[in-house]
Amino acid sequence: MHAWLSALSFLLVSTLIGVGILAASRAIRVRAKVDSPLKQNTYECGEEPAQVAWMQFHARYYVVALFFVLFDIEAVFLFPWATVLRELGAGAFAAAVTFVLVLMLGWLYALRKEALQWQ
């Protein structure tokens, strides 16, 4: 019960600190009396914008970024595992092989769906 009480008090104090900081920043902020329409313009190093700043990116950029993150996380998990492989035993080796196989199945699925092909 004592552990739950200290966890609850920590949660309460951290919430109060967060809300207090937000309230204090809102109370002491500096605001302009009149909002200038100039604030809404795009600023490009003092030059007038040549075109609209909003542009759409193809969804394949996001797919490639997602695959990069996925395989980067795989490397983050596998390198520490590889350093202590001898101490972990066969069960950990089987778990790591299963982990890599699941990732490779996802990669093969992406290749089959041509998610990584640039057209």
N, C-alpha and C positions, 0 to 999 in steps of 0.2 A: 504494500500500500504506500510505503514511503517513496518508492521509486516512481510510482504513478503521480504522486503529489508533486515531486520535484519536476517531473516532465511537464505536468500541467502548469505549474508556476512558470517554468521556462517559456512555454508556449504563450502564456498570458503576458508576460513581461516583454517578449519579443514582438508580439502583436501591438501592445501599447506603444512601444518605442517606434515601430513603423508608422502607426497611425499618427502619433505625436509629431514625427518629423514631417509627414505630409501636411498635417494641419498647420504647423509652424511655417512651412515654406509658402503655403497659400496665404497665410495671414500677413507675412512680411514681404510679399512679392511687390515688384515695381511694375506698374502698368501705365501705358500711355493714355492720355486723356482722350485722344482721338486716334482711331486706327487709320493708318495711311493706306490707300490702295496700292502704294508702291511696294508694300510688304508682300503683296500677292504675286508680284512679278518674279520671273525666273532670273537669277543672277548668275551670269557666266563671265566672271572676271572683268566686269565693267562693260562688256560688249552686249549689244542687243542680241537676243536669241535668234538664230537663223531659222529654226523650225520648232515644232512642238517637242517638248522634252520627254513626253510619254511615248514609249514604243513597246510593242509586244515582242516577246521572245518566244521562239518555238519551244514547244513542250519537251523536245528531245534534250535541250540543255539541262532541264531539271532532272530528266531520267538519268543522264550521264552523271550529274552531280550526286544523285541518289546512289548510283552504283559505286561511285568513288567513295562515298561515306561508308557504304556497306562493307567494301573490301578493306577500307582503312581500319574499320572497327575489327574486322577479322584479324588483321595483322596485330592490332593492339592486344587481342586475346591470345594469339598464338605465340608471340615472342616470349612472354613470361612463362608460358606453359613449356616451351622448348627448353628453357634454361633449367627447369627442375624436373625434366621428364624421368630421369632415373629414380628419383625419390617417390614419384607419384604412383608408379606401377602400371599394370596392364589396364586397369579400369579407367584411369585417366586417359590413357592412350586411345582406348575405344571411344571415349566421350569426345576427344578431340577429332578423331577420324569421322565420327558421326557429324560433328559440327561442320567440318570441311565438306563432307558429302552433301549436307543440306544446302550449304552456300553454293556448291558447284551445280546442284540441281536448279537452283534459282538462276544461276548464270546461264546454264544451258536453256532454260525456259526463255530468258531474255534474248538469247541468240536466235532461238526458234521463232519468236515473235518479231524478230528484227528490230528490237527496241534500241539497239546500238548502231544501226545502219544510218548513215547520213545520206539523204537523197536530195 
